[in-house]
Amino acid sequence: MCALGGIPPIQHQEIWLVYLMVLRVFRINARISKNYELRIGNG
């Protein structure tokens, strides 16, 4: 059943969810920093 070196599928899903959460937070932070830079540049 397990093809990836004996890693249980549940643990694999948790790693994937953490990866997605990190990506989402990173995108949100990038968007906020862009808006912040635009505000400083215009002000």
Secondary structure in CASP SS format (residue, H / E / C, confidence):
PFRMAT SS
TARGET T0000
AUTHOR 0000-0000-0000
METHOD secondary structure of the structure
MODEL  1
M C 1.00
C C 1.00
A C 1.00
L C 1.00
G C 1.00
G C 1.00
I C 1.00
P C 1.00
P H 1.00
I H 1.00
Q H 1.00
H H 1.00
Q H 1.00
E H 1.00
I H 1.00
W H 1.00
L H 1.00
V H 1.00
Y H 1.00
L H 1.00
M H 1.00
V H 1.00
L H 1.00
R H 1.00
V H 1.00
F H 1.00
R H 1.00
I H 1.00
N H 1.00
A H 1.00
R H 1.00
I H 1.00
S H 1.00
K H 1.00
N H 1.00
Y H 1.00
E H 1.00
L H 1.00
R H 1.00
I H 1.00
G H 1.00
N H 1.00
G C 1.00
END
